[in-house]
Structures are given as C-alpha cells and as structure tokens.
Amino acid sequence: MRRNVWPPVAILLSSTLAWPTIQLAVFLLRFKKLPPGGWRDALVFAPMGFAAGLVAAVLYALADSRDGRRAVIVGYVVAAPFAFVGSLLGGLFLPGIWGPLLLGAVPLIAGSLIGFVVRGRRIRPPSHASN
C-alpha cells in the first residue's frame, strides 16, 4: 500500500514555522510591538519546531491506524503549552538555540512519543504454531 507523504511533510513544515510565529505573536501581544530583531530574533525557535516536527512526522508515518496518527498529533498538541514555557525559559539557562531546542523540543517529542506508544502501534498477540 502506498502512503500519502503530504501529511508528514505538512507536520514538519507547520511545526518549523509555527513556533517562531507563536513567539512573535506573544511578544507583539505583550509589548504591542515586534522585537527589535523581528523575525531574526524569532528564528531561534525554528530548530525546536523542526526537531519536534521531524519526530512527530516520522511517528505519524509509522502509526498503524488512523487512531494512532491522531494520537501522535494529540500528544504533540497537549505538550505544546509545556514546550512554550520551556522554550521561553530555555534561553535563560542555555545560550543561543540550545535552550529552546532542549527545553522546548523535549516536551513536544515526549508528547508525540507517548501518543505513538499508547495508540500508534497495535499490540498483536504472538502467534503460536499448533503442533
């Protein structure tokens, strides 16, 4: 069976672009202006989105069923608030992209993995050959 490659590609692209956009939107809402560096300042969050999106896209493609694919996405979305806080605090603990990448991507990857493990693979009973 041939699988459609567009959903995983869409997951990867949307995750990569969404996190810098979210950070800019929050800054704009809070301070009523964009950060001095504009998009360049927000691009520090793109590697976080790419790493988490890559894992989510791979798990989405590996899921056996529609419920499994849905569980990967639900796990990602449920983990998003934790990733948001982690990405903001990450810059206080580690320099450059490393803080948001580690403290932001880890919750997203964990959420996707939990969704995949819980519903992504069907547990098949072992087949016993009858003698």
Beta strands, then each sheet from edge to edge (+ up, - down):
end
